[in-house]
Amino acid sequence: VTGVQTCALPICQRSRRLVYQNAWVSVLHDEVDRPDGRPGIYGVIHFQNHAVAIVALDDRNRVALVGQWRYTIDAYSWELPEGGVPPDETPLVGAQRELREETGLHAGQWREIARIAVSNSVTDELGTIFLATDLEQGDASPDGTEDLRLRWVDFAEALAMIDEGRITDLLTIGALERVGRLRR
């Protein structure tokens, strides 16, 4: 039949247009055929890097948090050390680099504890969460775009900060909750 597209997927992409791009993200506009057969659109935010978050837990049951002003939400945010890993770096190597840059910490033990789709309704960003232990303090060297403050809090207090709305970053919440479940 002329003009009919066959597709084995529930949503078939008909076209893709680049709307915006910078060193960190691309914004794409897709024309699609929806599952009900009608035409539709998707806006997709494509991240150039893989996300990582690190639960750095010391021998006193404290977790390292970094605080910084987040321009996008116009608010100060307490988060785990986290960042982007370029395609030429493995998630573990990138996590080790991010932890060192943001906090000055070096970990003797690393464990991958979760793989995530950060916000799969609008972005294709994937991430990995690590637990880092056997910590040694060194010197931090944050990016020029970062003005970070390191804070150590008892693990139970970090969970309470989630309950009280003082931690709102989803990577941080997911990572801390995951470690809490693993420790039960």
N, C-alpha and C positions, 0 to 999 in steps of 0.2 A: 504494500500500500504506500503510495507516494506521500512524503511529508510526515510519516509516522516514525518516531524514534523508538527503537527497542532498547531496553535497558534492564539488566537483571537486578539492579539496586532499587530500594524503595524511593529514593530521590535521585533523579537523573540530572546531571549538570548539562545545560545547553551552551552556556558561554561563561567566560570569566574575564573580568576587567580589573586592572590595577588602578585603584583610586588614589592611593598615597603610599609612600615608602620612605623610610629613613634607615639608619643603621641598626635599629632594634626591631621594628615592626613593618609589616605591609598590611594595608587594608584592601581587601578584594571584594568586588561586587559580582555575585554569581546569579545568572538566570537559570532556573531549574524547573523541572516537572515534579510537582509534589506527589506524594503517595496516592492522592485522590485523582491524579491525572491532570489537574489544573496547573497553570503556570504559577511560579512563585519566585521569590528572591531569597538569597542568603547574603548577609554581610559577614565576612570571615576576617578575623584578625590573625595574621600569621606572624609568629615570633621567629626571629632569626636564630635564637638560642634555645637551649634546653634548660628548664628551670631546675634548680636544686635548692633544698633547704636542709639545714644541719641542726640536729638536736645534740648540742655539745653538753654532755652531762659529766660533772666532776665527781670525785670520790666522796664529796660531802652531800650528794644528792641535789646539787644546784645545777640549774640550766643557764647557759649564756644567752642573754637577750641583747639585741641592739635596738637602740631608739634612733629614729630619724623623722624629719618632717617629710611627709609624702605630699608632693605638689598636687597629684591627681585628686586626692580627697581633701586637700587643704586642712590637714590635721597631723599631729604628732602620732607616731605609731611605734609600739613595741613589738618586735618580731624576732624570729630566729635569724641567725646569719643565713642569707639566701642570695641567690643571684642567677645569672645566665651563663651557660656553658656553650661556647661556640662549637660548630660542627667538627673541628679538628681536635677536640679535647673529649675525653670520656667523662661521663657524669661524676665518677669518683675523683678523677684528677681535678675537675672543675670545682667540686665540693671542697676538696682539700685547699685549693687556691682561694676560694671565697672565704672559708673559715679563717685562713691565715691573713688575708687582706683586711677583712672586716673586724677581726678581734685580736689578731696576733697569736691565736691558739694553733698548736700542732697536736694532732691526736695520734696515739699509738695504735688504737683499735678503731676500725671502721666497719659498720654493718649497714647494708641497704635494707630499709624497713618498709618501703612502699614505692610504687610507681603510680603516678596520677595523671589524669587529664585535668588541667587547671580549671577551665571553665568551658566545657565542650559544647555549649550551645552557641558560643560566639567566637571561640578561638581553637586553633589546632595545637596549642601549646601543651607539651608533655613535660613531666617533671619526675624527679627522683628524690626521695627523702632518705637521709642517712642518720644513723646514730653514731656519734663520735665520742669515744671515751679514752681514758689514759692520757689526759691532757697535760700539756706544758705550755706556759705562757711565753710569748715572744712579743715582738713589736708589730702593731697593726700598720697597714699601709692602704687605707681606703682610697677609692676612686676620687677624682676631683669633683665628681657630682654628688659625693656623699659627705655628710657631716654627721658622723655616727657617735653614739654614746654606748659603751658596754656596761651592762648591768647583770649581776648574778642574782638569781632568785631561787629559792627552794622549789623543787619540782611541784609540790602541792600548791604553793603560792602561784606558780605559773598557771596551773589549772584553774585556780580561783580567779585569776585575772581574766581568763576566758569567760567564766560564769558572770563576772561583774561587768563585762563589756570593755575592759581595759586592754585586751588583746582582741583585735578584730581581723587581722590578716589571716586569710583562709589557709595558706600554706602552713603557717605557724600553728593554727588551731588543729588542722589535720595531723600534723607531725606530732604535736604534744599528746593528742588523744591516742594516736597509734602507739606511742611509747608507753602511755598509761595502760593500754590494753595488754601490751607485751609483758608488762611487769606484774600483772595480776597473778 
